[in-house]
Amino acid sequence: MHRFFSIATVALVFSLFGLAFSQEPSEESASDVSSAAEVGTLIEKSAELPAPKNQRFFGGSDELDDVKTEKIGYQFFLPSDESAKSDAGFPLLLFLHGIGERGSDLNKLKVYGPTAICANPEKAAKWPFILVAPQCPENHFWSASQLRLLVEQVCETYPVDKNRIYVTGLSMGGFGTWAILGSWPELVAAAAPICGGGDPKLAGKMKDVPVWAFHGDKDPLVPCKMSEAMIEALKKEGNEDARLTIYPGVGHDSWTRAYADPELYKWLLSKSLKASDDK
């Protein structure tokens, strides 16, 4: 039987981790840009969204406030390579950062993963996804319900292939990815949570979503067993497209290797809700 940290314990660990490694957020809020985004360039945008009523580190759906709103800044990228676009539009990748990148300085998000790729002009020229990389406010955790509204707003404005919406995240963002799968799995074509964890009891809700998880077996902050438990639970529910890559000797930073692997993006692009419906 697996042993797990309690939700409160894991949240406390990440809070301490954030205090130790987070930089002070910029005083300036994320700048707005026109809806006619510059193609092929990583740009800053923001959205006014309902504020979460509670803060869940991981789990299912969360409640949003009917009155209170908050401004969420995000990095946004619209591909310049039209070959990545289907008749229905471009695939969309939602990228969730870790706890150290919370705040209001969107430049923090350019350090790791897909945002770092899109910040590199040479790599960005071949990037096939619409990228949405929101920034979690200071002292907050990811809200699955709020993120759904953000994705829906982007889908209303830009040419998104709604059959190819993907979610990935690292550390706290890995937990956020699992939370989304427990909240709105019907909209997700595939997911790649990295060094995160979730609630195995919610595996039945996400049993139809292809998942490729990543973890280092020496992770001192989030035990590898947390990813193992989620993949095991998915397989017990009949998910034949649930897989886990464990990096031997790797600590918490399993995202550098995962996001540098071109096979991850090929795998994501091979998944489509329409293909699942046709089976």
C-alpha positions as protocol buffer text, in pm:
chain_id: "A"
residue {
  index: 1
  type: MET
  ca { x: 0 y: 0 z: 0 }
}
residue {
  index: 2
  type: HIS
  ca { x: 133 y: 344 z: -91 }
}
residue {
  index: 3
  type: ARG
  ca { x: 196 y: 602 z: 179 }
}
residue {
  index: 4
  type: PHE
  ca { x: 115 y: 964 z: 98 }
}
residue {
  index: 5
  type: PHE
  ca { x: 170 y: 1304 z: 248 }
}
residue {
  index: 6
  type: SER
  ca { x: -156 y: 1466 z: 355 }
}
residue {
  index: 7
  type: ILE
  ca { x: -283 y: 1752 z: 141 }
}
residue {
  index: 8
  type: ALA
  ca { x: -204 y: 1994 z: 423 }
}
residue {
  index: 9
  type: THR
  ca { x: 151 y: 1861 z: 455 }
}
residue {
  index: 10
  type: VAL
  ca { x: 222 y: 1886 z: 83 }
}
residue {
  index: 11
  type: ALA
  ca { x: 75 y: 2237 z: 70 }
}
residue {
  index: 12
  type: LEU
  ca { x: 293 y: 2340 z: 363 }
}
residue {
  index: 13
  type: VAL
  ca { x: 604 y: 2203 z: 194 }
}
residue {
  index: 14
  type: PHE
  ca { x: 527 y: 2400 z: -120 }
}
residue {
  index: 15
  type: SER
  ca { x: 453 y: 2713 z: 81 }
}
residue {
  index: 16
  type: LEU
  ca { x: 793 y: 2690 z: 247 }
}
residue {
  index: 17
  type: PHE
  ca { x: 951 y: 2614 z: -90 }
}
residue {
  index: 18
  type: GLY
  ca { x: 786 y: 2923 z: -232 }
}
residue {
  index: 19
  type: LEU
  ca { x: 914 y: 3142 z: 51 }
}
residue {
  index: 20
  type: ALA
  ca { x: 1263 y: 3015 z: -7 }
}
residue {
  index: 21
  type: PHE
  ca { x: 1281 y: 3043 z: -383 }
}
residue {
  index: 22
  type: SER
  ca { x: 1019 y: 3292 z: -506 }
}
residue {
  index: 23
  type: GLN
  ca { x: 1131 y: 3631 z: -622 }
}
residue {
  index: 24
  type: GLU
  ca { x: 944 y: 3944 z: -528 }
}
residue {
  index: 25
  type: PRO
  ca { x: 667 y: 4009 z: -784 }
}
residue {
  index: 26
  type: SER
  ca { x: 685 y: 4312 z: -1004 }
}
residue {
  index: 27
  type: GLU
  ca { x: 478 y: 4611 z: -900 }
}
residue {
  index: 28
  type: GLU
  ca { x: 343 y: 4638 z: -1251 }
}
residue {
  index: 29
  type: SER
  ca { x: 50 y: 4421 z: -1356 }
}
residue {
  index: 30
  type: ALA
  ca { x: 54 y: 4219 z: -1674 }
}
residue {
  index: 31
  type: SER
  ca { x: 1 y: 4450 z: -1969 }
}
residue {
  index: 32
  type: ASP
  ca { x: -292 y: 4406 z: -2200 }
}
residue {
  index: 33
  type: VAL
  ca { x: -248 y: 4370 z: -2574 }
}
residue {
  index: 34
  type: SER
  ca { x: -494 y: 4401 z: -2855 }
}
residue {
  index: 35
  type: SER
  ca { x: -698 y: 4095 z: -2951 }
}
residue {
  index: 36
  type: ALA
  ca { x: -508 y: 4092 z: -3281 }
}
residue {
  index: 37
  type: ALA
  ca { x: -207 y: 3920 z: -3127 }
}
residue {
  index: 38
  type: GLU
  ca { x: 126 y: 3936 z: -3302 }
}
residue {
  index: 39
  type: VAL
  ca { x: 171 y: 3600 z: -3468 }
}
residue {
  index: 40
  type: GLY
  ca { x: 479 y: 3397 z: -3376 }
}
residue {
  index: 41
  type: THR
  ca { x: 574 y: 3606 z: -3073 }
}
residue {
  index: 42
  type: LEU
  ca { x: 525 y: 3536 z: -2703 }
}
residue {
  index: 43
  type: ILE
  ca { x: 315 y: 3821 z: -2567 }
}
residue {
  index: 44
  type: GLU
  ca { x: 153 y: 3921 z: -2240 }
}
residue {
  index: 45
  type: LYS
  ca { x: -222 y: 3927 z: -2192 }
}
residue {
  index: 46
  type: SER
  ca { x: -462 y: 3937 z: -1901 }
}
residue {
  index: 47
  type: ALA
  ca { x: -817 y: 3837 z: -1819 }
}
residue {
  index: 48
  type: GLU
  ca { x: -1061 y: 3947 z: -1550 }
}
residue {
  index: 49
  type: LEU
  ca { x: -1199 y: 3626 z: -1401 }
}
residue {
  index: 50
  type: PRO
  ca { x: -1412 y: 3526 z: -1101 }
}
residue {
  index: 51
  type: ALA
  ca { x: -1199 y: 3470 z: -793 }
}
residue {
  index: 52
  type: PRO
  ca { x: -1191 y: 3128 z: -626 }
}
residue {
  index: 53
  type: LYS
  ca { x: -1385 y: 3104 z: -300 }
}
residue {
  index: 54
  type: ASN
  ca { x: -1143 y: 2848 z: -161 }
}
residue {
  index: 55
  type: GLN
  ca { x: -789 y: 2734 z: -223 }
}
residue {
  index: 56
  type: ARG
  ca { x: -749 y: 2364 z: -300 }
}
residue {
  index: 57
  type: PHE
  ca { x: -398 y: 2234 z: -349 }
}
residue {
  index: 58
  type: PHE
  ca { x: -536 y: 1945 z: -551 }
}
residue {
  index: 59
  type: GLY
  ca { x: -868 y: 1777 z: -598 }
}
residue {
  index: 60
  type: GLY
  ca { x: -1183 y: 1817 z: -803 }
}
residue {
  index: 61
  type: SER
  ca { x: -1381 y: 2123 z: -896 }
}
residue {
  index: 62
  type: ASP
  ca { x: -1362 y: 2441 z: -692 }
}
residue {
  index: 63
  type: GLU
  ca { x: -1617 y: 2713 z: -637 }
}
residue {
  index: 64
  type: LEU
  ca { x: -1585 y: 3062 z: -787 }
}
residue {
  index: 65
  type: ASP
  ca { x: -1711 y: 3386 z: -637 }
}
residue {
  index: 66
  type: ASP
  ca { x: -2026 y: 3534 z: -792 }
}
residue {
  index: 67
  type: VAL
  ca { x: -1913 y: 3890 z: -721 }
}
residue {
  index: 68
  type: LYS
  ca { x: -1537 y: 3911 z: -663 }
}
residue {
  index: 69
  type: THR
  ca { x: -1304 y: 3902 z: -962 }
}
residue {
  index: 70
  type: GLU
  ca { x: -927 y: 3911 z: -1007 }
}
residue {
  index: 71
  type: LYS
  ca { x: -693 y: 3997 z: -1292 }
}
residue {
  index: 72
  type: ILE
  ca { x: -498 y: 3696 z: -1419 }
}
residue {
  index: 73
  type: GLY
  ca { x: -198 y: 3769 z: -1638 }
}
residue {
  index: 74
  type: TYR
  ca { x: -74 y: 3513 z: -1887 }
}
residue {
  index: 75
  type: GLN
  ca { x: 180 y: 3457 z: -2159 }
}
residue {
  index: 76
  type: PHE
  ca { x: 23 y: 3387 z: -2496 }
}
residue {
  index: 77
  type: PHE
  ca { x: 158 y: 3253 z: -2822 }
}
residue {
  index: 78
  type: LEU
  ca { x: -15 y: 3217 z: -3160 }
}
residue {
  index: 79
  type: PRO
  ca { x: 180 y: 2995 z: -3404 }
}
residue {
  index: 80
  type: SER
  ca { x: 316 y: 3138 z: -3725 }
}
residue {
  index: 81
  type: ASP
  ca { x: 340 y: 2795 z: -3889 }
}
residue {
  index: 82
  type: GLU
  ca { x: 6 y: 2745 z: -4063 }
}
residue {
  index: 83
  type: SER
  ca { x: 87 y: 2380 z: -4125 }
}
residue {
  index: 84
  type: ALA
  ca { x: 7 y: 2314 z: -3759 }
}
residue {
  index: 85
  type: LYS
  ca { x: -348 y: 2437 z: -3816 }
}
residue {
  index: 86
  type: SER
  ca { x: -630 y: 2201 z: -3906 }
}
residue {
  index: 87
  type: ASP
  ca { x: -959 y: 2307 z: -4060 }
}
residue {
  index: 88
  type: ALA
  ca { x: -1087 y: 2348 z: -3703 }
}
residue {
  index: 89
  type: GLY
  ca { x: -792 y: 2560 z: -3588 }
}
residue {
  index: 90
  type: PHE
  ca { x: -469 y: 2527 z: -3390 }
}
residue {
  index: 91
  type: PRO
  ca { x: -415 y: 2286 z: -3101 }
}
residue {
  index: 92
  type: LEU
  ca { x: -402 y: 2464 z: -2764 }
}
residue {
  index: 93
  type: LEU
  ca { x: -160 y: 2385 z: -2480 }
}
residue {
  index: 94
  type: LEU
  ca { x: -236 y: 2515 z: -2131 }
}
residue {
  index: 95
  type: PHE
  ca { x: 88 y: 2534 z: -1930 }
}
residue {
  index: 96
  type: LEU
  ca { x: 82 y: 2567 z: -1551 }
}
residue {
  index: 97
  type: HIS
  ca { x: 399 y: 2686 z: -1375 }
}
residue {
  index: 98
  type: GLY
  ca { x: 532 y: 2591 z: -1031 }
}
residue {
  index: 99
  type: ILE
  ca { x: 501 y: 2766 z: -698 }
}
residue {
  index: 100
  type: GLY
  ca { x: 815 y: 2977 z: -740 }
}
residue {
  index: 101
  type: GLU
  ca { x: 667 y: 3164 z: -1038 }
}
residue {
  index: 102
  type: ARG
  ca { x: 357 y: 3296 z: -863 }
}
residue {
  index: 103
  type: GLY
  ca { x: 300 y: 3670 z: -849 }
}
residue {
  index: 104
  type: SER
  ca { x: 255 y: 3942 z: -1111 }
}
residue {
  index: 105
  type: ASP
  ca { x: 585 y: 3940 z: -1301 }
}
residue {
  index: 106
  type: LEU
  ca { x: 510 y: 3748 z: -1620 }
}
residue {
  index: 107
  type: ASN
  ca { x: 878 y: 3736 z: -1711 }
}
residue {
  index: 108
  type: LYS
  ca { x: 914 y: 3461 z: -1449 }
}
residue {
  index: 109
  type: LEU
  ca { x: 720 y: 3230 z: -1676 }
}
residue {
  index: 110
  type: LYS
  ca { x: 980 y: 3244 z: -1954 }
}
residue {
  index: 111
  type: VAL
  ca { x: 1232 y: 3036 z: -1761 }
}
residue {
  index: 112
  type: TYR
  ca { x: 1089 y: 2684 z: -1790 }
}
residue {
  index: 113
  type: GLY
  ca { x: 901 y: 2460 z: -2028 }
}
residue {
  index: 114
  type: PRO
  ca { x: 681 y: 2566 z: -2320 }
}
residue {
  index: 115
  type: THR
  ca { x: 707 y: 2938 z: -2240 }
}
residue {
  index: 116
  type: ALA
  ca { x: 1087 y: 2917 z: -2256 }
}
residue {
  index: 117
  type: ILE
  ca { x: 1053 y: 2749 z: -2595 }
}
residue {
  index: 118
  type: CYS
  ca { x: 821 y: 3020 z: -2727 }
}
residue {
  index: 119
  type: ALA
  ca { x: 1049 y: 3293 z: -2591 }
}
residue {
  index: 120
  type: ASN
  ca { x: 1322 y: 3160 z: -2822 }
}
residue {
  index: 121
  type: PRO
  ca { x: 1254 y: 3297 z: -3174 }
}
residue {
  index: 122
  type: GLU
  ca { x: 1424 y: 3005 z: -3351 }
}
residue {
  index: 123
  type: LYS
  ca { x: 1229 y: 2743 z: -3157 }
}
residue {
  index: 124
  type: ALA
  ca { x: 909 y: 2947 z: -3163 }
}
residue {
  index: 125
  type: ALA
  ca { x: 906 y: 2944 z: -3543 }
}
residue {
  index: 126
  type: LYS
  ca { x: 832 y: 2571 z: -3533 }
}
residue {
  index: 127
  type: TRP
  ca { x: 603 y: 2569 z: -3227 }
}
residue {
  index: 128
  type: PRO
  ca { x: 266 y: 2418 z: -3331 }
}
residue {
  index: 129
  type: PHE
  ca { x: 43 y: 2505 z: -3032 }
}
residue {
  index: 130
  type: ILE
  ca { x: -148 y: 2808 z: -2922 }
}
residue {
  index: 131
  type: LEU
  ca { x: 13 y: 2850 z: -2582 }
}
residue {
  index: 132
  type: VAL
  ca { x: -174 y: 2981 z: -2278 }
}
residue {
  index: 133
  type: ALA
  ca { x: 49 y: 3012 z: -1972 }
}
residue {
  index: 134
  type: PRO
  ca { x: -132 y: 3190 z: -1686 }
}
residue {
  index: 135
  type: GLN
  ca { x: 35 y: 3318 z: -1372 }
}
residue {
  index: 136
  type: CYS
  ca { x: -108 y: 3211 z: -1039 }
}
residue {
  index: 137
  type: PRO
  ca { x: -145 y: 3504 z: -795 }
}
residue {
  index: 138
  type: GLU
  ca { x: 86 y: 3522 z: -496 }
}
residue {
  index: 139
  type: ASN
  ca { x: -17 y: 3291 z: -209 }
}
residue {
  index: 140
  type: HIS
  ca { x: -278 y: 3120 z: -428 }
}
residue {
  index: 141
  type: PHE
  ca { x: -299 y: 2771 z: -577 }
}
residue {
  index: 142
  type: TRP
  ca { x: -437 y: 2676 z: -917 }
}
residue {
  index: 143
  type: SER
  ca { x: -816 y: 2690 z: -955 }
}
residue {
  index: 144
  type: ALA
  ca { x: -943 y: 2436 z: -1208 }
}
residue {
  index: 145
  type: SER
  ca { x: -1272 y: 2621 z: -1250 }
}
residue {
  index: 146
  type: GLN
  ca { x: -1100 y: 2953 z: -1311 }
}
residue {
  index: 147
  type: LEU
  ca { x: -862 y: 2797 z: -1563 }
}
residue {
  index: 148
  type: ARG
  ca { x: -1155 y: 2654 z: -1754 }
}
residue {
  index: 149
  type: LEU
  ca { x: -1302 y: 3003 z: -1795 }
}
residue {
  index: 150
  type: LEU
  ca { x: -967 y: 3132 z: -1920 }
}
residue {
  index: 151
  type: VAL
  ca { x: -942 y: 2855 z: -2180 }
}
residue {
  index: 152
  type: GLU
  ca { x: -1301 y: 2919 z: -2290 }
}
residue {
  index: 153
  type: GLN
  ca { x: -1224 y: 3290 z: -2336 }
}
residue {
  index: 154
  type: VAL
  ca { x: -925 y: 3208 z: -2556 }
}
residue {
  index: 155
  type: CYS
  ca { x: -1134 y: 2963 z: -2757 }
}
residue {
  index: 156
  type: GLU
  ca { x: -1391 y: 3237 z: -2822 }
}
residue {
  index: 157
  type: THR
  ca { x: -1126 y: 3477 z: -2954 }
}
residue {
  index: 158
  type: TYR
  ca { x: -871 y: 3265 z: -3139 }
}
residue {
  index: 159
  type: PRO
  ca { x: -884 y: 2976 z: -3390 }
}
residue {
  index: 160
  type: VAL
  ca { x: -861 y: 2686 z: -3143 }
}
residue {
  index: 161
  type: ASP
  ca { x: -925 y: 2327 z: -3242 }
}
residue {
  index: 162
  type: LYS
  ca { x: -1142 y: 2231 z: -2945 }
}
residue {
  index: 163
  type: ASN
  ca { x: -1075 y: 1864 z: -3009 }
}
residue {
  index: 164
  type: ARG
  ca { x: -706 y: 1926 z: -2938 }
}
residue {
  index: 165
  type: ILE
  ca { x: -682 y: 2103 z: -2602 }
}
residue {
  index: 166
  type: TYR
  ca { x: -392 y: 1978 z: -2390 }
}
residue {
  index: 167
  type: VAL
  ca { x: -281 y: 2050 z: -2033 }
}
residue {
  index: 168
  type: THR
  ca { x: 62 y: 2025 z: -1874 }
}
residue {
  index: 169
  type: GLY
  ca { x: 228 y: 2164 z: -1566 }
}
residue {
  index: 170
  type: LEU
  ca { x: 524 y: 2125 z: -1336 }
}
residue {
  index: 171
  type: SER
  ca { x: 534 y: 2087 z: -957 }
}
residue {
  index: 172
  type: MET
  ca { x: 239 y: 2295 z: -831 }
}
residue {
  index: 173
  type: GLY
  ca { x: 135 y: 2301 z: -1196 }
}
residue {
  index: 174
  type: GLY
  ca { x: 148 y: 1921 z: -1198 }
}
residue {
  index: 175
  type: PHE
  ca { x: -103 y: 1923 z: -915 }
}
residue {
  index: 176
  type: GLY
  ca { x: -306 y: 2176 z: -1113 }
}
residue {
  index: 177
  type: THR
  ca { x: -303 y: 1948 z: -1415 }
}
residue {
  index: 178
  type: TRP
  ca { x: -440 y: 1657 z: -1214 }
}
residue {
  index: 179
  type: ALA
  ca { x: -701 y: 1892 z: -1062 }
}
residue {
  index: 180
  type: ILE
  ca { x: -820 y: 1990 z: -1410 }
}
residue {
  index: 181
  type: LEU
  ca { x: -854 y: 1624 z: -1504 }
}
residue {
  index: 182
  type: GLY
  ca { x: -1070 y: 1576 z: -1198 }
}
residue {
  index: 183
  type: SER
  ca { x: -1282 y: 1881 z: -1283 }
}
residue {
  index: 184
  type: TRP
  ca { x: -1327 y: 1914 z: -1661 }
}
residue {
  index: 185
  type: PRO
  ca { x: -1174 y: 1604 z: -1827 }
}
residue {
  index: 186
  type: GLU
  ca { x: -1428 y: 1607 z: -2108 }
}
residue {
  index: 187
  type: LEU
  ca { x: -1249 y: 1905 z: -2269 }
}
residue {
  index: 188
  type: VAL
  ca { x: -894 y: 1766 z: -2243 }
}
residue {
  index: 189
  type: ALA
  ca { x: -752 y: 1558 z: -2529 }
}
residue {
  index: 190
  type: ALA
  ca { x: -437 y: 1465 z: -2333 }
}
residue {
  index: 191
  type: ALA
  ca { x: -239 y: 1575 z: -2028 }
}
residue {
  index: 192
  type: ALA
  ca { x: 122 y: 1569 z: -1908 }
}
residue {
  index: 193
  type: PRO
  ca { x: 156 y: 1633 z: -1533 }
}
residue {
  index: 194
  type: ILE
  ca { x: 516 y: 1664 z: -1414 }
}
residue {
  index: 195
  type: CYS
  ca { x: 629 y: 1598 z: -1054 }
}
residue {
  index: 196
  type: GLY
  ca { x: 277 y: 1652 z: -926 }
}
residue {
  index: 197
  type: GLY
  ca { x: 4 y: 1450 z: -763 }
}
residue {
  index: 198
  type: GLY
  ca { x: -368 y: 1425 z: -726 }
}
residue {
  index: 199
  type: ASP
  ca { x: -651 y: 1236 z: -563 }
}
residue {
  index: 200
  type: PRO
  ca { x: -664 y: 871 z: -681 }
}
residue {
  index: 201
  type: LYS
  ca { x: -1033 y: 863 z: -586 }
}
residue {
  index: 202
  type: LEU
  ca { x: -1101 y: 1092 z: -884 }
}
residue {
  index: 203
  type: ALA
  ca { x: -945 y: 852 z: -1135 }
}
residue {
  index: 204
  type: GLY
  ca { x: -1287 y: 742 z: -1257 }
}
residue {
  index: 205
  type: LYS
  ca { x: -1358 y: 1094 z: -1380 }
}
residue {
  index: 206
  type: MET
  ca { x: -1042 y: 1105 z: -1591 }
}
residue {
  index: 207
  type: LYS
  ca { x: -1029 y: 744 z: -1707 }
}
residue {
  index: 208
  type: ASP
  ca { x: -1080 y: 838 z: -2073 }
}
residue {
  index: 209
  type: VAL
  ca { x: -803 y: 1100 z: -2089 }
}
residue {
  index: 210
  type: PRO
  ca { x: -458 y: 998 z: -2221 }
}
residue {
  index: 211
  type: VAL
  ca { x: -203 y: 1089 z: -1953 }
}
residue {
  index: 212
  type: TRP
  ca { x: 176 y: 1086 z: -1965 }
}
residue {
  index: 213
  type: ALA
  ca { x: 321 y: 1171 z: -1625 }
}
residue {
  index: 214
  type: PHE
  ca { x: 686 y: 1239 z: -1537 }
}
residue {
  index: 215
  type: HIS
  ca { x: 870 y: 1223 z: -1206 }
}
residue {
  index: 216
  type: GLY
  ca { x: 1218 y: 1193 z: -1059 }
}
residue {
  index: 217
  type: ASP
  ca { x: 1263 y: 898 z: -824 }
}
residue {
  index: 218
  type: LYS
  ca { x: 1471 y: 1111 z: -585 }
}
residue {
  index: 219
  type: ASP
  ca { x: 1222 y: 1398 z: -560 }
}
residue {
  index: 220
  type: PRO
  ca { x: 1247 y: 1532 z: -201 }
}
residue {
  index: 221
  type: LEU
  ca { x: 944 y: 1764 z: -225 }
}
residue {
  index: 222
  type: VAL
  ca { x: 680 y: 1558 z: -405 }
}
residue {
  index: 223
  type: PRO
  ca { x: 730 y: 1183 z: -361 }
}
residue {
  index: 224
  type: CYS
  ca { x: 737 y: 987 z: -685 }
}
residue {
  index: 225
  type: LYS
  ca { x: 474 y: 760 z: -532 }
}
residue {
  index: 226
  type: MET
  ca { x: 219 y: 1036 z: -587 }
}
residue {
  index: 227
  type: SER
  ca { x: 250 y: 1006 z: -966 }
}
residue {
  index: 228
  type: GLU
  ca { x: 269 y: 627 z: -938 }
}
residue {
  index: 229
  type: ALA
  ca { x: -57 y: 621 z: -742 }
}
residue {
  index: 230
  type: MET
  ca { x: -241 y: 832 z: -1000 }
}
residue {
  index: 231
  type: ILE
  ca { x: -126 y: 625 z: -1298 }
}
residue {
  index: 232
  type: GLU
  ca { x: -203 y: 303 z: -1112 }
}
residue {
  index: 233
  type: ALA
  ca { x: -552 y: 430 z: -1030 }
}
residue {
  index: 234
  type: LEU
  ca { x: -613 y: 526 z: -1394 }
}
residue {
  index: 235
  type: LYS
  ca { x: -508 y: 184 z: -1515 }
}
residue {
  index: 236
  type: LYS
  ca { x: -741 y: 19 z: -1263 }
}
residue {
  index: 237
  type: GLU
  ca { x: -1023 y: 227 z: -1413 }
}
residue {
  index: 238
  type: GLY
  ca { x: -940 y: 87 z: -1758 }
}
residue {
  index: 239
  type: ASN
  ca { x: -729 y: 374 z: -1895 }
}
residue {
  index: 240
  type: GLU
  ca { x: -500 y: 202 z: -2144 }
}
residue {
  index: 241
  type: ASP
  ca { x: -327 y: 527 z: -2237 }
}
residue {
  index: 242
  type: ALA
  ca { x: -184 y: 616 z: -1896 }
}
residue {
  index: 243
  type: ARG
  ca { x: 193 y: 609 z: -1869 }
}
residue {
  index: 244
  type: LEU
  ca { x: 464 y: 725 z: -1631 }
}
residue {
  index: 245
  type: THR
  ca { x: 826 y: 809 z: -1703 }
}
residue {
  index: 246
  type: ILE
  ca { x: 1048 y: 795 z: -1394 }
}
residue {
  index: 247
  type: TYR
  ca { x: 1392 y: 954 z: -1417 }
}
residue {
  index: 248
  type: PRO
  ca { x: 1645 y: 760 z: -1204 }
}
residue {
  index: 249
  type: GLY
  ca { x: 1854 y: 974 z: -971 }
}
residue {
  index: 250
  type: VAL
  ca { x: 1658 y: 1292 z: -1053 }
}
residue {
  index: 251
  type: GLY
  ca { x: 1523 y: 1516 z: -777 }
}
residue {
  index: 252
  type: HIS
  ca { x: 1240 y: 1765 z: -802 }
}
residue {
  index: 253
  type: ASP
  ca { x: 1346 y: 1908 z: -1138 }
}
residue {
  index: 254
  type: SER
  ca { x: 1209 y: 1642 z: -1369 }
}
residue {
  index: 255
  type: TRP
  ca { x: 1058 y: 1908 z: -1596 }
}
residue {
  index: 256
  type: THR
  ca { x: 1383 y: 2005 z: -1770 }
}
residue {
  index: 257
  type: ARG
  ca { x: 1420 y: 1658 z: -1922 }
}
residue {
  index: 258
  type: ALA
  ca { x: 1048 y: 1613 z: -1986 }
}
residue {
  index: 259
  type: TYR
  ca { x: 998 y: 1941 z: -2173 }
}
residue {
  index: 260
  type: ALA
  ca { x: 1319 y: 1891 z: -2372 }
}
residue {
  index: 261
  type: ASP
  ca { x: 1186 y: 1562 z: -2511 }
}
residue {
  index: 262
  type: PRO
  ca { x: 1029 y: 1616 z: -2857 }
}
residue {
  index: 263
  type: GLU
  ca { x: 840 y: 1290 z: -2814 }
}
residue {
  index: 264
  type: LEU
  ca { x: 619 y: 1454 z: -2554 }
}
residue {
  index: 265
  type: TYR
  ca { x: 485 y: 1707 z: -2804 }
}
residue {
  index: 266
  type: LYS
  ca { x: 445 y: 1444 z: -3077 }
}
residue {
  index: 267
  type: TRP
  ca { x: 248 y: 1234 z: -2831 }
}
residue {
  index: 268
  type: LEU
  ca { x: 21 y: 1524 z: -2736 }
}
residue {
  index: 269
  type: LEU
  ca { x: -50 y: 1611 z: -3098 }
}
residue {
  index: 270
  type: SER
  ca { x: -141 y: 1249 z: -3170 }
}
residue {
  index: 271
  type: LYS
  ca { x: -438 y: 1276 z: -2930 }
}
residue {
  index: 272
  type: SER
  ca { x: -776 y: 1419 z: -3023 }
}
residue {
  index: 273
  type: LEU
  ca { x: -1120 y: 1416 z: -2867 }
}
residue {
  index: 274
  type: LYS
  ca { x: -1271 y: 1358 z: -3209 }
}
residue {
  index: 275
  type: ALA
  ca { x: -1060 y: 1044 z: -3255 }
}
residue {
  index: 276
  type: SER
  ca { x: -1190 y: 918 z: -2921 }
}
residue {
  index: 277
  type: ASP
  ca { x: -1549 y: 989 z: -3020 }
}
residue {
  index: 278
  type: ASP
  ca { x: -1507 y: 800 z: -3346 }
}
residue {
  index: 279
  type: LYS
  ca { x: -1403 y: 479 z: -3169 }
}
